[in-house]
């Protein structure tokens, strides 16, 4: 039976969409909050958010790829797994 990886792709899309929504909202807030505290908040709290999301989505893509490969190999009756056959 094929592995259902749809929820994994859906989660990745929700992360991307949520971050896009956040970035647009932050841009609106930032237009009206132009002081040292805003810059400090952006530098200390938000600067790592984009790169962390990029790493997260790359990890989700890699996990999905490995799971698909494993599913194909496990579904192939001619494929032997080392040490098991």
C-alpha positions as CSV (number, residue, x, y, z in Angstrom):
1,X,0.0,0.0,0.0
2,X,1.5,3.4,-1.0
3,X,2.6,5.7,1.7
4,X,0.4,8.8,2.0
5,X,2.8,11.8,2.0
6,X,0.2,14.4,1.2
7,X,0.1,15.7,4.8
8,X,3.8,16.3,4.7
9,X,3.5,18.5,1.5
10,X,0.5,20.2,3.0
11,X,2.5,21.1,6.1
12,X,5.3,22.5,4.0
13,X,2.9,24.6,2.1
14,X,1.2,25.9,5.3
15,X,4.6,26.9,6.7
16,X,5.4,28.8,3.5
17,X,2.0,30.5,3.4
18,X,2.1,31.3,7.1
19,X,5.5,32.9,6.8
20,X,4.4,34.9,3.8
21,X,1.4,36.1,5.7
22,X,3.5,37.0,8.6
23,X,6.1,38.8,6.5
24,X,3.3,40.9,4.8
25,X,1.8,41.8,8.2
26,X,5.2,42.7,9.7
27,X,5.9,45.0,6.7
28,X,2.7,46.9,7.6
29,X,3.6,47.1,11.3
30,X,7.2,48.2,10.5
31,X,5.9,51.1,8.4
32,X,4.4,52.6,11.6
33,X,7.0,51.4,14.1
34,X,10.2,53.1,13.1
35,X,12.4,53.4,16.2
36,X,15.4,51.7,17.9
37,X,13.1,49.2,19.6
38,X,11.7,48.0,16.3
39,X,15.2,47.6,14.8
40,X,16.3,45.7,17.9
41,X,13.3,43.4,17.8
42,X,13.8,42.7,14.1
43,X,17.5,42.0,14.7
44,X,17.2,39.9,17.8
45,X,13.9,38.1,17.1
46,X,13.1,38.1,13.4
47,X,16.4,37.9,11.6
48,X,16.7,34.2,12.1
49,X,13.1,33.3,11.2
50,X,13.5,33.3,7.4
51,X,16.7,31.1,7.4
52,X,15.1,28.8,10.0
53,X,12.0,28.4,7.8
54,X,14.2,27.7,4.7
55,X,16.0,24.9,6.7
56,X,12.7,23.5,7.9
57,X,11.2,23.3,4.4
58,X,14.4,21.9,3.0
59,X,14.3,19.2,5.7
60,X,10.6,18.4,4.9
61,X,11.4,18.1,1.2
62,X,14.4,15.8,2.0
63,X,12.2,13.7,4.3
64,X,9.5,13.4,1.7
65,X,12.0,12.4,-0.9
66,X,13.6,9.7,1.3
67,X,10.1,8.4,2.3
68,X,9.0,8.2,-1.4
69,X,12.2,6.3,-2.3
70,X,11.7,3.9,0.7
71,X,8.1,3.4,-0.3
72,X,9.1,2.6,-3.9
73,X,11.8,0.1,-2.8
74,X,9.5,-1.6,-0.3
75,X,6.8,-1.9,-2.9
76,X,9.1,-3.5,-5.5
77,X,9.0,-7.3,-5.1
78,X,12.3,-7.6,-7.0
79,X,14.2,-5.2,-4.7
80,X,16.0,-6.9,-1.9
81,X,17.1,-5.1,1.2
82,X,20.6,-5.9,2.4
83,X,20.6,-8.5,5.2
84,X,16.9,-9.2,5.0
85,X,16.6,-11.6,2.1
